[in-house]
Amino acid sequence: MNDALRVAGADASPSVSVGDPGPRGRRGRLATAVAEAPPWTGVGVVLVVMVVGLAVSQPLFLTYLNLNNVARGLAIPLLLAIGATLLLTTGMIDLSIGSMLALCTMVAAGCLVAGLPAWVALLATILAGGVLGAVNGALIAKAGLSFFVVTLGALAVYRSAAQLPTEGISVQLSDKAGFGLFTWLGDGEIGPVSVPVVVAVLTLALAFFVMRWTNFGRQVYAVGGNEHAARLSGIPVERVRIAVFSVNGLLVGLAAVLFAGRIQSGSPLIGQGIELEVIAAVLLGGTSFLGGQSSLVGTTLGVLFIAVLQNALNLVGVQALWRGVVTGAVLILAVWIDRLRRGKAAS
Amino acid sequence: MTQVRMRGIVKRFGGVTALRGVDLDIAPGEIIGLVGENGSGKSTLMRILAGDETPDAGEVVVDGHPLPPGDVPARLAAGVGVVFQEPNLCPELDVAENLFLGACRTSRGVVRWGATRQAATDVLDRAGIPLRAGAKVRALSKDDRHLTDVAHLLARGTRVLVLDETTASLTDDYVRRLFAIVRAERDRGTSVVFISHRLNEIFELCDRIAVLRDGELVAVRTASETDEAQIIRDMVGRALAGKALRLPVTPGDVRLSLDGVTAGRLADPLSFDVHAGETVGIGGLVGSGRSTVLEAIFGLRRRTGQITVDGRRLKPSAPRAAVAAGLGYVPEDRREHGLAMDMSVRANATFASSGQRAWTRRASASRDAALVSHLRERLALKAPDPDAPIRTLSGGNQQKVVLGRWLGGQPRALLLDEPTRGIDVGAKAQIYEILQALTEEGTAILLVSSELEELLGLADRTVVLREGRVRGWFGRDPEPEDVAVAMAGSAA
């Protein structure tokens, strides 16, 4: 159906693979250990090495100021990465999350400028994300379009829609009544911990619970692992797909609340290219491009890895312009490693 | 008393009728064997039973309740379950979860993993399947995955169990285990439909045997009152025995020669020559290694041993070199491997010739047009508009294009895998005529076919493979039963 991207390795050689059962039990111990270890072992090890290296070589790294900065910067990517993990579990990607993020902050701005209470603006922002995600999901699951085409189109549509009301100009919100709620969520602190980090971690815990301990979560795995088997087992495949896109949208809406609070405005320009960083983090955490398998622990490590890597570049004094080179290279490397690992496990 | 009642099932795919009004009843606690040649409609009938395919006419009644066509949940509720040839599992999940896919044991909405594993262990124990409920499916052997697939149906309380060629890729030990499970289920009152090409298995396991031929149910026999020879006669049709479809040609020089070739599941080194004007048939069931032979020769698979064309050694694993040497290959699945369905008739017909031309050579519309009109004439190709997408043609005309792309020059040898699968009788006859003409002109042909009538009618010599080994050579006009027995490997 809509597997323009997914087809890459999943079932590329149905006719030629019949004859070779493969030499079982003949591979080395190390190879077995690599194949059996959780998929996020690699990124975990590299992360620890990097943190130790930075702690030893960069005196600024282990300061409260620096770590708190890293943590704050982490909250929004983590929220987006949770959604992307759920989607990738079903073998899909939503490329429009950056545009969706911008459009949601503009919804918040619209509500507040119209004088609606802060809690209404907050709910409207989150729900707007859910609706935008549901539209993507419905076009993919019901109309049978490729996720690549739909979300690429949505990327352009949502970005334009965000720019239309103000001709591309940000809306300053710091003076609006009730914006304190947004500011607190996006930039506040509870003791030494910043509020956005608390929001992201609570969401992560909830997502972990849903994926591990509810039948909805397990159906997400089943749909991604083998759509045909899922259908034959009576799982409502289309409904699951739409639900996952909607949840992803809700998470983007929540991230938009934090974002608006942090930058004190609604902006149609934010989030450009953020989908790349988010997908890189998720793949780095060992979630497979092919669906059916994912790890929120791995995703968390992946987001941490990219945040620490960027912090390291900062501390070492590498220009911010190198960010794209590093993130892009990490993305390709992550997928390559996943491939090699799967190749081992498959035999 | 009947558990399953199928009435007047009709199914068409495009112009081809796969099922022509099939009636079948199955009693509770009965194992019924379903046999027939490839393309006779067995799998289609079972997919309709499972709701995976919607029939054009007819009804399916289970336990007295008519089931809406194509409604999978209604099948699940009625306890209908199919084990397909390939296991239908989620490889990244464990055995327990695959058993209860999407419906784990919960209390107040929270999945109880302990209870789910325990329930899975109970099902596995009951069926005598020695698997750990917590094992990842990805880490299981292929055989164990098949058993997991069966257990998944038992876990769901299946009352009508269909095994669609499940034994085709199972080792003997696992066939025994599967039979034990099936018999135990039968004793609990489950109706079982068992599909297999191996007649010894059918006779060992089944109470009754239903034979499908060309989409029609031609016989239902009690297993204890019939024998393999009778069933084979039912399957292939009485009239055919030893009917030649092609006149022999005096063979010329050696065109294609194999010396000690092994590849994939082809375990025995294979050595034989195909002479100019000769047709050599390769017989065997699905999974016997017959397609592997053609794929190895054409360079689609790694192989050992020596292959020569016209006395010159052929480079292994290089289809381009094979084409340059004058080989042509018609793959088994024309939609998947033979044609670009949305491209034009012209483009599909000229793939092979353009593949041999240098990248900088200009494409020539007039040369392409000449090739198409040549095919129209020579193959009686009915393609009113050569620029129309090839999917608009009938299966027979599509197949003529797949074959025709090798006829731009005079091929030295053709490798044909099921050259007439899924095409109508008229187109079949035309393809036989083309093969006759080609052999008269000196082309050597290596032919794989599941249709015994076609294989024996066209081939001058036939080698039969089973499980990757040579099980016999037959000359012209052998007894079809002898060949079928060599293919199915019964004790007889």
Interface residues (C-beta under 8 A of the other chain):
Chain A: P14 S15 V16 V18 G19 D20 P21 R24 R212 W213 T214 N215 G217 R218 Q219 Y221 A222 G225 N226 H228 A229 A230 R231 L232 S233 G234 I235 S288 G292 Q293 A345 A346
Chain B: A50 D52 V72 P73 L76 V82 N88 L89 C90 P91 E92 L93 E97 L101 G102 A103 C104 T106 G109 V110 V111 R138 A139 S141 K142 R156 A263 G264 R265 L266 G287 G289 S291 T292 E295 L300 R301 P331 E332 D333 E336 H337
